[in-house]
Amino acid sequence: MAAVEKEKEMEMERKEKVLWISRHEPLPAQIEELRRKLGDVEIVRISRSISGVEEVVEIAKKERARFIVPVLPLSMIARLAEYQKDGFTVLFARMTAVATTRDMEEARRIVAEKPKWRNTASYADGVMRVFEFQGFERLVRVELITEPW
């Protein structure tokens, strides 16, 4: 029995762990893309509120996740990028808005055309936006450039 448990443990160590921080589950196309790039992956999903970047890094270390896909406020993502020097790779899921509607049925129909690639987001003003996954990009840095107004 110990040999079977050891084999399962070794198999889990071979999987690349990805820390997914979002209230939304990854799209099938996103999982496929991660597998295409990384091989066998295990996604560790955090859907609750996060207190800060340090908590994200702590979870990633505890889970032994080398890749982090954050859907967090820009200020947190910018700070998270600084931790890449510690061996983490922060991935950005490039999503493009393909439709905007107030009709939920229309939004569902558009998503149904490509369910592996698309999802919707609703906004307080009653507008539904349909987004399509374009691929992952490695976050290099976040830069905010302003000028006097």
DSSP file with accessible surface (Angstrom, degrees, kcal/mol):
  #  RESIDUE AA STRUCTURE BP1 BP2  ACC     N-H-->O    O-->H-N    N-H-->O    O-->H-N    TCO  KAPPA ALPHA  PHI   PSI    X-CA   Y-CA   Z-CA
    1    1 A M     >        0   0  172      0, 0.0     4,-2.1     0, 0.0     5,-0.2   0.000 360.0 360.0 360.0 -37.3    0.0    0.0    0.0
    2    2 A A  H  >  +     0   0   76      1,-0.2     4,-2.4     2,-0.2     5,-0.2   0.862 360.0  55.5 -63.6 -34.5    2.8    2.4    0.8
    3    3 A A  H  > S+     0   0   77      2,-0.2     4,-2.4     1,-0.2    -1,-0.2   0.894 107.3  49.2 -65.6 -39.6    4.2    1.9   -2.8
    4    4 A V  H  > S+     0   0   76      2,-0.2     4,-2.3     1,-0.2    -2,-0.2   0.924 112.5  47.6 -65.5 -43.4    0.9    3.0   -4.3
    5    5 A E  H  X S+     0   0  118     -4,-2.1     4,-2.3     2,-0.2    -2,-0.2   0.907 111.8  50.3 -64.6 -40.3    0.7    6.1   -2.1
    6    6 A K  H  X S+     0   0  115     -4,-2.4     4,-2.5     2,-0.2    -2,-0.2   0.914 109.8  50.8 -64.4 -40.5    4.3    7.0   -2.9
    7    7 A E  H  X S+     0   0  130     -4,-2.4     4,-2.3     2,-0.2    -2,-0.2   0.916 110.7  48.5 -63.5 -42.6    3.6    6.6   -6.7
    8    8 A K  H  X S+     0   0  139     -4,-2.3     4,-2.2     2,-0.2    -1,-0.2   0.906 111.1  51.0 -63.5 -40.4    0.5    8.9   -6.4
    9    9 A E  H  X S+     0   0  101     -4,-2.3     4,-1.8     1,-0.2    -2,-0.2   0.921 110.4  48.6 -63.3 -42.2    2.6   11.4   -4.5
   10   10 A M  H  X S+     0   0   89     -4,-2.5     4,-1.3     1,-0.2    -2,-0.2   0.892 109.6  52.8 -65.8 -37.5    5.3   11.3   -7.2
   11   11 A E  H  X S+     0   0   86     -4,-2.3     4,-1.0     1,-0.2     3,-0.3   0.916 107.9  50.8 -64.3 -41.2    2.7   11.8   -9.9
   12   12 A M  H  < S+     0   0   75     -4,-2.2     3,-0.4     1,-0.2    -1,-0.2   0.875 107.4  54.2 -64.5 -35.5    1.3   14.9   -8.1
   13   13 A E  H  < S+     0   0  120     -4,-1.8    -1,-0.2     1,-0.2    -2,-0.2   0.798 103.2  56.9 -69.2 -28.1    4.8   16.3   -7.9
   14   14 A R  H  < S+     0   0  168     -4,-1.3    -1,-0.2    -3,-0.3    -2,-0.2   0.774  89.2  91.4 -73.5 -25.9    5.2   15.9  -11.7
   15   15 A K  S  < S-     0   0   52     -4,-1.0     2,-0.5    -3,-0.4    26,-0.2  -0.484  82.6-124.2 -70.7 138.4    2.1   18.0  -12.3
   16   16 A E  E     -a   41   0A  39     24,-2.6    26,-2.5    -2,-0.2     2,-0.4  -0.721  26.7-138.5 -80.7 128.5    2.8   21.7  -12.8
   17   17 A K  E     -a   42   0A  44     -2,-0.5    50,-1.3    47,-0.4    49,-1.0  -0.759  16.4-167.5 -94.5 136.7    0.6   23.7  -10.3
   18   18 A V  E     -ab  43  67A   0     24,-2.5    26,-2.9    -2,-0.4     2,-0.7  -0.987  14.7-143.7-122.9 121.8   -1.1   26.8  -11.3
   19   19 A L  E     -ab  44  68A   0     48,-3.2    50,-3.2    -2,-0.5     2,-0.6  -0.795  17.9-165.3 -86.6 117.1   -2.6   29.1   -8.7
   20   20 A W  E     -ab  45  69A   7     24,-3.0    26,-2.9    -2,-0.7     2,-0.8  -0.921   5.0-171.9-109.2 111.3   -5.8   30.5  -10.2
   21   21 A I  E     +ab  46  70A   3     48,-2.8    50,-2.7    -2,-0.6     2,-0.3  -0.859  39.4 104.0-110.8  99.0   -7.2   33.5   -8.3
   22   22 A S  S    S-     0   0    7     24,-1.6    50,-0.1    -2,-0.8    -2,-0.1  -0.957  70.9-126.5-166.8 151.1  -10.6   34.5   -9.6
   23   23 A R  S    S+     0   0  187     -2,-0.3     2,-0.4    48,-0.2    24,-0.1   0.646  97.3  75.2 -77.6 -11.8  -14.2   34.2   -8.7
   24   24 A H  S    S-     0   0   68     47,-0.1     3,-0.1    -3,-0.0    47,-0.0  -0.810  86.4-122.0-100.1 141.0  -14.6   32.6  -12.2
   25   25 A E        -     0   0  137     -2,-0.4    -2,-0.1     1,-0.1     2,-0.0  -0.416  42.2 -92.2 -70.6 153.0  -13.6   29.1  -13.1
   26   26 A P        -     0   0   16      0, 0.0    -1,-0.1     0, 0.0    17,-0.0  -0.381  42.3-113.4 -64.9 145.0  -11.1   28.8  -15.9
   27   27 A L    >>  -     0   0   15      1,-0.1     4,-2.2    90,-0.1     3,-0.6  -0.459  25.2-113.2 -71.1 151.5  -12.6   28.3  -19.3
   28   28 A P  H 3> S+     0   0   60      0, 0.0     4,-2.7     0, 0.0     5,-0.2   0.896 119.8  54.7 -53.0 -38.5  -11.9   24.9  -21.0
   29   29 A A  H 3> S+     0   0    2     87,-2.3     4,-2.1     1,-0.2     5,-0.1   0.859 106.1  51.7 -65.1 -33.7   -9.8   26.7  -23.6
   30   30 A Q  H <> S+     0   0   10     -3,-0.6     4,-2.3    86,-0.4    -1,-0.2   0.922 110.4  47.6 -68.9 -41.7   -7.7   28.3  -20.8
   31   31 A I  H  X S+     0   0   41     -4,-2.2     4,-2.5     1,-0.2    -2,-0.2   0.929 111.7  51.1 -63.6 -43.4   -7.1   24.9  -19.2
   32   32 A E  H  X S+     0   0   85     -4,-2.7     4,-2.5    -5,-0.2    -1,-0.2   0.901 109.8  50.0 -59.7 -41.7   -6.2   23.4  -22.7
   33   33 A E  H  X S+     0   0   35     -4,-2.1     4,-2.1     2,-0.2    -1,-0.2   0.911 109.8  50.1 -66.2 -40.8   -3.7   26.3  -23.2
   34   34 A L  H  X S+     0   0    3     -4,-2.3     4,-3.1     1,-0.2     5,-0.3   0.929 112.7  47.5 -62.6 -42.2   -2.1   25.7  -19.9
   35   35 A R  H  X S+     0   0  131     -4,-2.5     4,-2.2     1,-0.2    -2,-0.2   0.886 109.4  53.7 -66.0 -37.9   -1.8   22.0  -20.6
   36   36 A R  H  < S+     0   0  168     -4,-2.5    -1,-0.2    -5,-0.2    -2,-0.2   0.898 119.4  33.9 -63.0 -39.1   -0.4   22.7  -24.1
   37   37 A K  H  < S+     0   0  142     -4,-2.1    -2,-0.2    -5,-0.2    -1,-0.2   0.836 133.8  24.1 -84.2 -36.1    2.3   24.9  -22.6
   38   38 A L  H  < S-     0   0   45     -4,-3.1     2,-0.3     1,-0.4    -3,-0.2   0.501  92.8-133.9-112.3  -9.2    3.0   23.2  -19.3
   39   39 A G  S  < S+     0   0   37     -4,-2.2    -1,-0.4    -5,-0.3     2,-0.2  -0.631  76.0  13.4  85.0-147.5    2.0   19.5  -19.8
   40   40 A D  S    S-     0   0   85     -2,-0.3   -24,-2.6   -26,-0.1     2,-0.3  -0.453  81.3-172.0 -66.9 125.0   -0.1   18.0  -17.0
   41   41 A V  E     -a   16   0A   7     -2,-0.2     2,-0.5   -26,-0.2   -24,-0.2  -0.890  23.9-154.2-121.9 152.8   -1.4   20.7  -14.7
   42   42 A E  E     -a   17   0A  49    -26,-2.5   -24,-2.5    -2,-0.3     2,-0.6  -0.998  18.5-148.8-120.7 123.4   -3.2   20.9  -11.4
   43   43 A I  E     -a   18   0A  46     -2,-0.5     2,-0.7   -26,-0.2   -24,-0.2  -0.847   5.6-162.4 -97.7 122.7   -5.2   24.1  -10.9
   44   44 A V  E     -a   19   0A  18    -26,-2.9   -24,-3.0    -2,-0.6     2,-0.5  -0.925  17.9-157.4-102.6 109.9   -5.5   25.4   -7.4
   45   45 A R  E     -a   20   0A  85     -2,-0.7     2,-0.5   -26,-0.2   -24,-0.2  -0.790  16.1-171.6-100.1 131.6   -8.4   27.8   -7.4
   46   46 A I  E     +a   21   0A  24    -26,-2.9   -24,-1.6    -2,-0.5     4,-0.1  -0.978  13.4 165.4-116.6 115.2   -8.9   30.6   -4.9
   47   47 A S        +     0   0   69     -2,-0.5    -1,-0.1   -26,-0.2     2,-0.1   0.450  47.8  89.7-111.6  -0.8  -12.3   32.2   -5.3
   48   48 A R  S    S-     0   0  133      1,-0.2     2,-0.1   -26,-0.1    -2,-0.0  -0.364  91.3 -75.7 -89.0 172.4  -12.6   34.1   -2.0
   49   49 A S        -     0   0  113     -2,-0.1     2,-0.4     1,-0.1    -1,-0.2  -0.384  44.9-140.2 -66.8 145.0  -11.4   37.6   -1.3
   50   50 A I        -     0   0   26      1,-0.1     3,-0.1    -3,-0.1    -1,-0.1  -0.907   3.9-148.9-110.1 135.9   -7.6   38.0   -0.9
   51   51 A S        -     0   0  108     -2,-0.4     2,-0.3     1,-0.2    -1,-0.1   0.785  68.8 -40.3 -76.2 -27.7   -6.2   40.3    1.9
   52   52 A G    >>  -     0   0   13      1,-0.1     4,-1.4    24,-0.0     3,-0.6  -0.982  64.2 -77.8 178.1 175.9   -3.1   41.2   -0.1
   53   53 A V  H 3> S+     0   0    2     -2,-0.3     4,-2.5     1,-0.2     5,-0.2   0.859 120.6  62.1 -62.8 -36.4   -0.2   40.1   -2.3
   54   54 A E  H 3> S+     0   0   92      1,-0.2     4,-2.5     2,-0.2    -1,-0.2   0.882 101.9  52.2 -59.7 -37.0    1.6   38.5    0.6
   55   55 A E  H <> S+     0   0   35     -3,-0.6     4,-2.5     2,-0.2    -1,-0.2   0.912 108.3  51.0 -65.0 -40.3   -1.3   36.1    1.0
   56   56 A V  H  X S+     0   0    0     -4,-1.4     4,-2.7     2,-0.2    -2,-0.2   0.947 112.1  46.3 -61.2 -47.2   -1.1   35.2   -2.6
   57   57 A V  H  X S+     0   0    7     -4,-2.5     4,-2.6     1,-0.2     5,-0.2   0.914 111.4  52.3 -63.6 -41.0    2.6   34.5   -2.4
   58   58 A E  H  X S+     0   0  138     -4,-2.5     4,-2.6    -5,-0.2    -1,-0.2   0.929 111.4  46.2 -61.2 -44.5    2.1   32.5    0.8
   59   59 A I  H  X S+     0   0   20     -4,-2.5     4,-2.8     2,-0.2    -2,-0.2   0.929 111.7  51.7 -64.3 -44.2   -0.6   30.3   -0.8
   60   60 A A  H  X>S+     0   0    0     -4,-2.7     5,-2.6     1,-0.2     4,-0.8   0.916 112.4  45.8 -60.2 -43.2    1.6   29.8   -3.9
   61   61 A K  H ><5S+     0   0  127     -4,-2.6     3,-0.7     3,-0.2    -1,-0.2   0.937 113.2  49.2 -64.7 -46.0    4.5   28.7   -1.8
   62   62 A K  H 3<5S+     0   0  162     -4,-2.6    -2,-0.2     1,-0.2    -1,-0.2   0.902 117.5  40.6 -60.3 -41.4    2.4   26.4    0.3
   63   63 A E  H 3<5S-     0   0   47     -4,-2.8    -1,-0.2    -5,-0.2    -2,-0.2   0.526 107.5-126.1 -84.4  -8.1    0.9   24.8   -2.8
   64   64 A R  T <<5 +     0   0  189     -4,-0.8     2,-0.5    -3,-0.7   -47,-0.4   0.888  50.9 163.2  59.7  41.6    4.2   24.8   -4.6
   65   65 A A      < -     0   0    2     -5,-2.6    -1,-0.2    -6,-0.2   -47,-0.2  -0.815  25.5-176.0 -92.5 125.3    2.6   26.6   -7.5
   66   66 A R  S    S+     0   0  122    -49,-1.0    23,-2.7    -2,-0.5     2,-0.4   0.609  70.3  59.3 -92.0 -16.2    5.1   28.2   -9.9
   67   67 A F  E     -bc  18  89A  23    -50,-1.3   -48,-3.2    21,-0.2     2,-0.4  -0.942  63.6-169.3-118.7 138.9    2.5   29.9  -12.0
   68   68 A I  E     -bc  19  90A   0     21,-2.6    23,-3.1    -2,-0.4   -48,-0.2  -0.993   9.2-169.7-129.8 128.0   -0.1   32.4  -10.9
   69   69 A V  E     -b   20   0A   2    -50,-3.2   -48,-2.8    -2,-0.4     2,-0.4  -0.917  21.8-170.5-114.0  99.5   -3.2   33.6  -12.9
   70   70 A P  E     -b   21   0A  12      0, 0.0     2,-0.6     0, 0.0    23,-0.2  -0.773  26.5-173.4 -98.6 134.2   -4.6   36.5  -10.9
   71   71 A V        +     0   0   88    -50,-2.7   -48,-0.2    -2,-0.4   -47,-0.1  -0.862  50.3 124.9-114.6  87.0   -7.9   38.3  -11.5
   72   72 A L        -     0   0   32     -2,-0.6     5,-0.1     1,-0.1   -51,-0.0  -0.852  69.6 -62.8-136.2 170.4   -7.2   41.0   -9.0
   73   73 A P    >>  -     0   0   77      0, 0.0     4,-2.1     0, 0.0     3,-0.7  -0.262  52.1-114.1 -57.8 147.9   -7.1   44.8   -8.8
   74   74 A L  H 3> S+     0   0  106      1,-0.3     4,-2.7     2,-0.2     5,-0.2   0.849 115.1  58.2 -54.6 -38.8   -4.4   46.3  -10.9
   75   75 A S  H 3> S+     0   0   85      1,-0.2     4,-1.7     2,-0.2    -1,-0.3   0.895 108.5  45.9 -62.5 -36.9   -2.5   47.6   -7.9
   76   76 A M  H <> S+     0   0   30     -3,-0.7     4,-2.5     2,-0.2    -1,-0.2   0.899 111.2  51.7 -71.8 -39.1   -2.2   44.0   -6.5
   77   77 A I  H  X S+     0   0   20     -4,-2.1     4,-2.0     2,-0.2    -2,-0.2   0.917 107.8  53.2 -63.8 -40.0   -1.2   42.6   -9.9
   78   78 A A  H  X S+     0   0   28     -4,-2.7     4,-0.7     1,-0.2    -1,-0.2   0.924 112.1  44.3 -61.4 -43.1    1.6   45.2  -10.2
   79   79 A R  H >X S+     0   0   97     -4,-1.7     3,-0.8     1,-0.2     4,-0.5   0.883 109.3  56.9 -68.7 -36.8    2.9   44.2   -6.7
   80   80 A L  H >< S+     0   0    1     -4,-2.5     3,-1.5     1,-0.3     4,-0.3   0.871  96.9  63.3 -63.0 -34.3    2.6   40.5   -7.6
   81   81 A A  H >< S+     0   0   13     -4,-2.0     3,-1.5     1,-0.3    -1,-0.3   0.836  93.7  63.2 -59.4 -30.6    4.8   41.1  -10.6
   82   82 A E  H X< S+     0   0  119     -3,-0.8     3,-0.8    -4,-0.7    -1,-0.3   0.763  94.1  61.7 -65.6 -25.1    7.6   42.1   -8.2
   83   83 A Y  G X<>S+     0   0   45     -3,-1.5     3,-2.0    -4,-0.5     5,-0.8   0.503  75.2  91.0 -81.4  -4.1    7.6   38.5   -6.8
   84   84 A Q  G X 5S+     0   0   30     -3,-1.5     3,-2.0    -4,-0.3    -1,-0.2   0.820  74.6  68.9 -62.7 -24.6    8.5   36.9  -10.1
   85   85 A K  G < 5S+     0   0  160     -3,-0.8    -1,-0.3     1,-0.3    -2,-0.1   0.729  90.9  63.3 -63.9 -18.8   12.1   37.3   -9.0
   86   86 A D  G < 5S-     0   0   82     -3,-2.0    -1,-0.3    -4,-0.1    -2,-0.2   0.259 132.4 -87.4 -89.2  10.3   11.3   34.6   -6.4
   87   87 A G  T < 5S+     0   0   46     -3,-2.0     2,-0.3     1,-0.3    -3,-0.2   0.492  87.8 127.2 101.7   3.6   10.6   32.1   -9.1
   88   88 A F      < -     0   0   17     -5,-0.8     2,-0.5    -4,-0.1    -1,-0.3  -0.692  45.6-150.7 -91.8 149.2    6.9   32.7   -9.8
   89   89 A T  E     -c   67   0A  34    -23,-2.7   -21,-2.6    -2,-0.3     2,-0.6  -0.984   9.9-152.1-116.9 122.3    5.5   33.4  -13.3
   90   90 A V  E     -c   68   0A   2     -2,-0.5    49,-3.1    49,-0.4     2,-0.4  -0.851  12.6-158.7 -96.4 124.9    2.5   35.6  -13.4
   91   91 A L  E     -D  138   0B  21    -23,-3.1     2,-0.5    -2,-0.6    47,-0.2  -0.855   5.9-152.0-107.1 140.8    0.2   34.9  -16.3
   92   92 A F  E     -D  137   0B  83     45,-3.5    45,-2.3    -2,-0.4     2,-0.8  -0.947  13.4-139.1-111.5 122.3   -2.3   37.3  -17.8
   93   93 A A  E     -D  136   0B  21     -2,-0.5     2,-0.6   -23,-0.2    43,-0.2  -0.757  18.8-141.7 -82.9 109.6   -5.3   35.8  -19.5
   94   94 A R  E     +D  135   0B  98     41,-3.0    40,-3.3    -2,-0.8    41,-0.9  -0.642  26.5 179.7 -75.4 116.6   -5.9   38.0  -22.6
   95   95 A M  E     -D  133   0B  52     -2,-0.6     2,-0.4    38,-0.2    38,-0.2  -0.963  12.7-158.6-121.4 138.2   -9.6   38.4  -23.0
   96   96 A T  E     -D  132   0B  63     36,-2.5    36,-2.7    -2,-0.4     2,-0.4  -0.964  21.7-122.6-118.6 132.6  -11.3   40.4  -25.8
   97   97 A A  E     +D  131   0B  53     -2,-0.4    34,-0.3    34,-0.2     3,-0.1  -0.587  32.5 172.7 -71.1 125.3  -14.9   41.7  -25.6
   98   98 A V  E     +     0   0B  60     32,-3.3     2,-0.3    -2,-0.4    33,-0.2   0.535  61.8  14.0-111.2 -12.8  -16.8   40.3  -28.6
   99   99 A A  E     -D  130   0B  22     31,-1.2    31,-2.6     2,-0.0     2,-0.4  -0.977  51.8-161.6-161.2 150.4  -20.3   41.5  -27.7
  100  100 A T  E     +D  129   0B  86     -2,-0.3     2,-0.3    29,-0.2    29,-0.2  -0.998  28.4 149.9-134.4 130.2  -22.2   43.9  -25.5
  101  101 A T  E     -D  128   0B  15     27,-2.8    27,-3.8    -2,-0.4    -2,-0.0  -0.988  47.7-143.7-154.6 159.4  -26.0   43.4  -24.9
  102  102 A R  S    S+     0   0  172     -2,-0.3     2,-0.8    25,-0.2    -1,-0.1   0.420  82.7  92.7 -99.9  -3.4  -28.7   44.0  -22.3
  103  103 A D     >  -     0   0   84      1,-0.2     4,-2.1    25,-0.1     3,-0.2  -0.823  59.8-163.9 -98.3 108.8  -30.4   40.7  -23.4
  104  104 A M  H  > S+     0   0   76     -2,-0.8     4,-2.6     1,-0.2     5,-0.2   0.869  90.3  54.5 -60.2 -37.9  -29.2   37.8  -21.3
  105  105 A E  H  > S+     0   0  119      2,-0.2     4,-2.2     1,-0.2    -1,-0.2   0.898 107.3  50.1 -64.3 -39.7  -30.5   35.3  -23.8
  106  106 A E  H  > S+     0   0   72      2,-0.2     4,-2.4    -3,-0.2    -1,-0.2   0.924 109.9  50.9 -63.7 -42.9  -28.5   36.9  -26.6
  107  107 A A  H  X S+     0   0    0     -4,-2.1     4,-2.4     1,-0.2    -2,-0.2   0.936 110.5  49.3 -60.6 -43.6  -25.4   36.8  -24.4
  108  108 A R  H  X S+     0   0  133     -4,-2.6     4,-2.5     1,-0.2    -1,-0.2   0.888 109.7  52.0 -62.6 -39.5  -26.0   33.1  -23.7
  109  109 A R  H  X S+     0   0  129     -4,-2.2     4,-1.1     2,-0.2    -1,-0.2   0.928 109.6  48.8 -63.3 -43.2  -26.5   32.4  -27.4
  110  110 A I  H >X S+     0   0   17     -4,-2.4     4,-0.6     1,-0.2     3,-0.6   0.924 112.8  47.4 -64.7 -42.4  -23.2   34.1  -28.3
  111  111 A V  H >< S+     0   0   29     -4,-2.4     3,-1.3     1,-0.2     7,-0.3   0.912 105.4  60.4 -63.7 -39.9  -21.3   32.1  -25.6
  112  112 A A  H 3< S+     0   0   66     -4,-2.5    -1,-0.2     1,-0.3    -2,-0.2   0.772  93.1  66.2 -62.1 -24.4  -22.9   28.9  -26.8
  113  113 A E  H << S+     0   0  116     -4,-1.1    -1,-0.3    -3,-0.6    -2,-0.2   0.843 125.7   9.4 -64.0 -34.4  -21.3   29.4  -30.2
  114  114 A K  S XX S+     0   0   95     -3,-1.3     4,-1.7    -4,-0.6     3,-1.4  -0.492  75.1 166.0-142.1  67.5  -17.9   28.9  -28.6
  115  115 A P  T 34 S+     0   0   79      0, 0.0   -86,-0.1     0, 0.0    -3,-0.1   0.788  76.0  55.8 -63.1 -26.5  -18.5   27.7  -25.1
  116  116 A K  T 34 S+     0   0   90      1,-0.2   -87,-2.3   -88,-0.1   -86,-0.4   0.756 118.1  33.6 -74.1 -23.1  -14.9   26.6  -24.6
  117  117 A W  T <4 S+     0   0  100     -3,-1.4    16,-2.8    -6,-0.2     2,-0.3   0.603 110.4  64.1-106.8 -18.4  -13.5   30.1  -25.4
  118  118 A R  E  <  +E  132   0B  29     -4,-1.7     2,-0.3    -7,-0.3    14,-0.2  -0.839  43.5 166.2-120.3 151.9  -16.2   32.5  -24.2
  119  119 A N  E     -E  131   0B  39     12,-2.1    12,-3.1    -2,-0.3     2,-0.3  -0.922  25.8-123.1-146.0 172.7  -17.7   33.7  -21.0
  120  120 A T  E     -E  130   0B  42     -2,-0.3     2,-0.4    10,-0.2    10,-0.2  -0.828  11.5-162.5-118.4 158.9  -19.9   36.6  -19.9
  121  121 A A  E     -E  129   0B  20      8,-2.2     8,-2.7    -2,-0.3     2,-0.3  -0.996  11.8-150.2-136.6 136.0  -19.6   39.4  -17.3
  122  122 A S  E     -E  128   0B  82     -2,-0.4     2,-0.3     6,-0.2     6,-0.2  -0.799   8.7-154.6-107.0 153.9  -22.5   41.5  -16.1
  123  123 A Y    >   -     0   0   97      4,-1.7     3,-2.3    -2,-0.3     4,-0.2  -0.858  32.0-105.1-125.9 160.2  -22.3   45.0  -14.8
  124  124 A A  T 3  S+     0   0  118     -2,-0.3    -1,-0.1     1,-0.3    -2,-0.0   0.773 115.9  64.4 -57.0 -26.2  -24.4   47.1  -12.5
  125  125 A D  T 3  S-     0   0   88      2,-0.1    -1,-0.3     1,-0.1     3,-0.1   0.363 120.0-105.6 -82.7   9.0  -25.9   49.0  -15.4
  126  126 A G  S <  S+     0   0   41     -3,-2.3     2,-0.4     1,-0.3    -2,-0.2   0.557  76.0 138.0  83.2   7.2  -27.5   45.8  -16.6
  127  127 A V        -     0   0   12     -4,-0.2    -4,-1.7   -27,-0.0     2,-0.5  -0.711  40.2-153.9 -90.7 136.2  -25.1   45.3  -19.5
  128  128 A M  E     -DE 101 122B  18    -27,-3.8   -27,-2.8    -2,-0.4     2,-0.4  -0.918   8.0-164.2-106.3 133.8  -23.7   41.9  -20.4
  129  129 A R  E     -DE 100 121B  73     -8,-2.7    -8,-2.2    -2,-0.5     2,-0.5  -0.968   9.3-147.0-118.3 136.3  -20.4   41.7  -22.1
  130  130 A V  E     -DE  99 120B   0    -31,-2.6   -32,-3.3    -2,-0.4   -31,-1.2  -0.902  17.5-164.7-102.7 125.7  -19.2   38.5  -23.8
  131  131 A F  E     -DE  97 119B  42    -12,-3.1   -12,-2.1    -2,-0.5     2,-0.4  -0.877   6.6-152.8-112.8 145.3  -15.4   38.0  -23.6
  132  132 A E  E     -DE  96 118B  28    -36,-2.7   -36,-2.5    -2,-0.4     2,-0.3  -0.965  21.6-120.4-119.1 133.4  -13.4   35.6  -25.7
  133  133 A F  E     +D   95   0B   1    -16,-2.8   -38,-0.2    -2,-0.4     3,-0.1  -0.526  28.5 177.5 -71.6 128.9  -10.1   34.1  -24.5
  134  134 A Q  E     -     0   0B  95    -40,-3.3     2,-0.2     1,-0.4   -39,-0.2   0.622  52.5 -79.2-105.6 -21.8   -7.2   35.0  -26.8
  135  135 A G  E     -D   94   0B  13    -41,-0.9   -41,-3.0     2,-0.0    -1,-0.4  -0.789  48.9 -69.7 143.3 174.0   -4.3   33.3  -24.9
  136  136 A F  E     -D   93   0B  36     -2,-0.2     2,-0.4   -43,-0.2   -43,-0.2  -0.780  36.4-167.5 -99.6 148.2   -2.0   33.8  -22.0
  137  137 A E  E     -D   92   0B  88    -45,-2.3   -45,-3.5    -2,-0.3     2,-0.4  -0.974  26.4-115.9-130.0 144.8    0.8   36.3  -21.7
  138  138 A R  E     -D   91   0B 149     -2,-0.4     2,-0.4   -47,-0.2   -47,-0.2  -0.689  32.4-123.6 -80.4 128.9    3.6   36.5  -19.2
  139  139 A L        +     0   0   22    -49,-3.1   -49,-0.4    -2,-0.4     3,-0.1  -0.601  33.6 173.3 -74.1 126.1    3.3   39.6  -17.0
  140  140 A V        -     0   0   88      1,-0.4     2,-0.3    -2,-0.4    -1,-0.2   0.839  62.2 -37.4 -97.4 -53.3    6.5   41.6  -17.2
  141  141 A R        -     0   0  162      2,-0.0     2,-0.5   -59,-0.0    -1,-0.4  -0.974  48.6-122.4-164.7 161.7    5.5   44.7  -15.3
  142  142 A V        -     0   0   45     -2,-0.3     2,-0.4   -64,-0.2    -3,-0.0  -0.956  29.4-173.3-113.3 128.1    2.5   47.0  -14.8
  143  143 A E        -     0   0  123     -2,-0.5     2,-0.6     2,-0.0    -2,-0.0  -0.986  11.5-164.0-127.0 129.9    3.1   50.7  -15.6
  144  144 A L        -     0   0  146     -2,-0.4     2,-0.5     2,-0.0    -2,-0.0  -0.960  11.4-172.9-113.9 117.3    0.7   53.5  -15.0
  145  145 A I        +     0   0  135     -2,-0.6     2,-0.3     2,-0.0    -2,-0.0  -0.955   9.4 170.8-114.7 125.5    1.6   56.6  -16.9
  146  146 A T        -     0   0  116     -2,-0.5    -2,-0.0     3,-0.0     3,-0.0  -0.798  15.8-159.9-125.4 170.9   -0.4   59.8  -16.3
  147  147 A E        -     0   0  166     -2,-0.3    -2,-0.0     0, 0.0     0, 0.0  -0.966  40.4 -77.6-145.3 159.9   -0.1   63.5  -17.2
  148  148 A P              0   0  129      0, 0.0     0, 0.0     0, 0.0     0, 0.0  -0.255 360.0 360.0 -59.2 146.8   -1.6   66.7  -15.7
  149  149 A W              0   0  297     -3,-0.0    -3,-0.0     0, 0.0     0, 0.0  -0.846 360.0 360.0-113.4 360.0   -5.2   67.2  -16.5
